[in-house]
Amino acid sequence: MNAIATSSLAKLPVDGTKTRRRRKDARPSELTSAALDLFVEKGFSATRLDDVAARAGVSKGTLYLYFDSKEALFKAVIEEGIVPTLAAAEQRVAGYSGSAVDLLRHLLFGWWQEIGATRLAGVTKLIVSESRNFPEVAQYYHDKVIVRGRALLRYALQRGVESGEFRPLDVETAIDVIIAPLLMLVIWRFSLCFCGRETDPAIYLETHFNLLVHGLSSAGRDGLGGAL
């Protein structure tokens, strides 16, 4: 898919309930956009190919010209919407010359801007809720998204330890701890926000980042002893 198609996938509004006139053909990006809407709204299990075709305004036969299963549609959503963002982040990181702290901030806030604040974040919630029932889908997401996201954070943390900005630490466990609040923010956005107080993502992310950086800082190593 070209960059325009990728951008439009991420920026289309979540509300895709408008009825579209049925037509004979559709671009694959329109089908994956409709699929993403329905995956977020209904979940992977409850979404049917008939529903996707109807949302895109095409026949089921037209959909099958491009995708032979719901799993194939899900993979296309990942390839068009999330993988390009990871690839762009990898390029930026490869040429980055600033501090490890700034790099870490760039990765966390960039993830929110490109994924977390868009409807693509609904895929994260979907994986959390349905991965046990669809292990093949979960494995695909792990290999294409989680592995590459962890590699970016691993690079930032190792760079900080090597430069002396961060204290020595168990990097893999630190990655888990860094990611967990971001997952919680996504779950809150798509689920818990309906039964509790509103959370301001900007304040949440700033708080998370400030606590994280102070915990990682080599300057406070003596004061925190062997906490990491």
C-alpha positions in Angstrom: 0.0 0.0 0.0 1.3 3.5 -0.7 1.8 6.2 2.0 -1.5 7.9 1.2 -3.5 4.8 1.7 -1.7 4.1 5.0 -2.3 7.6 6.3 -6.0 7.5 5.4 -6.4 4.3 7.3 -5.0 5.7 10.5 -6.9 9.0 10.3 -10.4 8.0 9.2 -12.9 8.6 12.0 -14.0 5.7 14.2 -17.6 6.2 13.3 -18.0 4.3 10.1 -21.7 3.5 10.4 -22.7 5.6 7.4 -24.5 3.5 4.8 -22.5 3.4 1.6 -24.0 2.7 -1.8 -23.1 -0.9 -2.9 -20.7 -0.9 -5.9 -18.9 -3.5 -7.8 -15.3 -2.8 -6.8 -13.3 -1.4 -4.0 -9.7 -0.7 -3.2 -8.1 -3.1 -0.7 -7.5 -0.1 1.7 -11.2 0.6 1.8 -11.9 -3.0 2.8 -9.2 -3.0 5.5 -10.6 0.3 6.8 -14.1 -1.2 7.1 -12.6 -4.2 8.8 -10.7 -2.1 11.3 -14.0 -0.2 12.2 -15.8 -3.5 12.8 -12.9 -5.2 14.7 -12.9 -2.2 17.1 -16.6 -2.0 17.4 -17.5 -5.7 17.6 -14.3 -7.6 18.3 -12.6 -10.1 16.0 -14.9 -13.0 16.9 -18.2 -11.2 16.2 -17.1 -9.6 13.0 -18.3 -11.4 9.8 -17.0 -11.0 6.3 -20.5 -10.1 5.3 -20.4 -7.2 7.7 -17.1 -6.0 6.3 -18.4 -6.1 2.7 -21.5 -4.3 3.7 -19.6 -1.6 5.6 -17.3 -1.1 2.5 -20.4 -1.0 0.2 -19.3 -4.0 -1.9 -20.5 -7.6 -2.4 -18.9 -10.4 -0.4 -17.6 -11.8 -3.7 -15.7 -8.6 -4.3 -14.1 -8.8 -0.8 -13.0 -12.4 -1.6 -11.1 -11.1 -4.6 -8.6 -9.5 -2.2 -9.0 -11.5 1.1 -9.9 -15.1 1.6 -10.5 -15.0 5.3 -11.0 -12.7 8.3 -7.5 -13.6 9.4 -6.1 -12.3 6.1 -8.1 -9.0 6.6 -6.7 -8.6 10.1 -3.1 -9.2 8.8 -3.7 -6.5 6.2 -4.9 -4.1 8.8 -1.7 -4.6 10.7 0.5 -4.3 7.5 -1.2 -1.1 6.3 -1.8 0.7 9.6 0.8 -0.3 12.2 3.8 -1.8 10.4 4.6 1.4 8.5 4.6 3.4 11.7 7.1 0.9 13.2 9.3 1.1 10.1 9.4 4.9 10.3 10.3 4.8 13.9 13.1 2.4 13.2 14.5 4.7 10.6 14.4 7.7 12.9 16.0 5.7 15.7 18.8 4.5 13.4 19.9 8.1 12.7 19.2 9.5 16.2 22.0 11.4 17.9 20.3 12.9 21.0 20.2 11.6 24.6 18.6 8.3 25.6 16.0 10.2 27.7 14.9 12.2 24.7 14.8 9.1 22.5 12.7 7.3 25.0 10.3 10.2 25.2 10.1 10.3 21.4 9.2 6.6 21.3 6.5 6.7 23.9 4.8 9.9 22.9 5.2 9.0 19.2 3.5 5.7 19.8 0.5 7.5 21.3 0.3 10.1 18.5 0.6 7.5 15.7 -1.2 4.5 17.3 -2.7 5.1 20.7 -4.7 8.2 19.9 -6.1 6.7 16.7 -8.6 3.9 16.1 -5.6 1.6 15.4 -5.3 1.4 19.1 -8.4 -0.7 19.1 -6.3 -3.6 17.7 -4.3 -3.6 20.9 -7.5 -3.9 22.9 -8.7 -6.7 20.6 -5.5 -8.7 21.0 -5.7 -8.3 24.8 -9.2 -9.6 24.9 -9.3 -12.3 22.2 -5.7 -13.6 21.7 -6.4 -16.8 23.6 -9.2 -17.8 21.2 -7.3 -16.8 18.1 -3.7 -17.9 18.7 -2.7 -17.5 15.0 -3.8 -13.9 15.0 -2.1 -13.2 18.3 1.1 -14.8 17.0 1.1 -12.7 13.9 0.6 -9.5 16.0 3.4 -10.6 18.3 5.8 -11.2 15.4 4.9 -8.1 13.4 4.3 -5.5 16.1 5.4 -6.5 19.6 8.8 -7.9 18.7 9.7 -4.7 16.7 8.2 -2.4 19.4 10.2 -4.1 22.1 13.4 -3.8 19.9 13.0 0.0 19.8 12.6 0.3 23.5 15.5 -2.2 24.1 17.8 0.0 22.0 16.8 3.2 23.9 17.4 1.5 27.3 20.7 -0.1 26.3 21.9 3.2 24.9 21.0 4.9 28.1 22.8 2.3 30.3 25.9 2.5 28.0 26.0 6.3 28.1 25.6 6.4 31.9 22.2 8.2 31.7 20.4 5.1 33.1 21.4 2.8 35.9 22.2 -0.9 35.0 18.9 -2.8 34.9 17.2 -5.9 33.6 16.2 -4.5 30.2 13.6 -7.1 29.2 11.7 -6.6 32.5 12.0 -2.9 32.2 10.4 -3.1 28.7 7.4 -4.9 30.3 7.1 -2.3 33.0 7.3 0.6 30.5 4.7 -0.9 28.1 2.1 -1.9 30.8 0.8 1.6 31.5 0.4 2.3 27.8 -1.7 -0.9 27.4 -3.8 0.2 30.4 -4.3 3.6 28.8 -5.6 1.9 25.6 -7.9 -0.4 27.6 -9.2 2.5 29.5 -9.9 4.4 26.3 -11.9 1.6 24.8 -13.5 0.0 27.8 -13.1 1.3 31.3 -13.8 5.0 30.4 -17.5 4.1 30.3 -17.6 3.2 33.9 -15.3 5.6 35.7 -13.6 9.1 35.6 -12.1 10.4 32.4 -8.3 10.1 32.0 -6.4 12.9 30.2 -3.9 11.0 28.0 -1.5 14.0 28.0 -1.3 14.1 31.8 -1.2 10.3 32.0 1.7 10.1 29.6 3.7 12.9 31.2 3.2 11.3 34.6 4.3 7.9 33.3 7.3 9.4 31.6 8.4 11.5 34.6 8.2 8.5 37.0 10.0 6.3 34.4 12.9 8.7 33.9 13.4 9.3 37.5 13.4 5.6 38.2 15.9 4.9 35.4 18.2 7.8 36.2 21.7 6.8 37.3 21.8 9.9 39.5 19.4 8.4 41.9 21.0 5.0 42.0 22.3 5.1 45.6 19.0 6.4 46.9 17.0 3.5 45.4 19.5 0.8 46.2 18.8 -2.4 44.3 15.3 -1.6 43.1 16.1 -2.5 39.5 
